Amino acid sequence: MLMLYAAVIDDAEDMLRFERIYYGYRKQMFYVANVILSDEYDAEDAVQNALLGIARNIKALPECDDALIKAYVLTAAKNAALNLLPKKQRRDSELDIDELDFADGDGVFEKVAMSDDYKKLMKAIDKLPDMYRDVLLMHCVYGLKAHETAQLLGRKASTVRQQVTRGRKKLIEFCIQEGMVFDD
């Protein structure tokens, strides 16, 4: 599979960087795409499209900042999935609960995420203030650690942890107000 990408990368050092990205992040990229598309085959297509774009722009990636690279590749996967979404008919609007594996342990937030339609959940997240929306997406959806999220947003890790906690509470309150009630 890497041979496909080698065709667009002409430098051996860049190819090594791409291989580290490919082997280090493709499963997480697949997870992000699969959450959006709810279909493994479509998610795989999205990941391949994202990886091809990354291969074409490998020189533009940050040199050695792993947190920025992770954010970049996961965002590329998300965008590739969103680009495929209008072209694909969604066969099932519900998330497949068996395929979910949230970065954080069990809790009310995860129950909310797993018990309702992804579109409704994302709509609820979009209505949150920016400071909560950004940390919830990076920490809970993309799986970045608090210190990685803090570094990307230019905040303290303790601030990010507090914003995740408050953001979850606000999200749950919003969901309850909208009639999305979940069993404990």
ABEGO torsion letter per residue (X at the ends): XAAAAAAABABAAAAAAAAAAAAAAAAAAAAAAAAAAGBAAAAAAAAAAAAAAAAAAAAABBAABAAAAAAAAAAAAAAAAAAAAAABBBABABBBAAABBBABBBEAAAAAAAABBAAAAAAAAAABBAAAAAAAAAAAAAGBBAAAAAAAAGBBAAAAAAAAAAAAAAAAAAAAAAGBBBBX
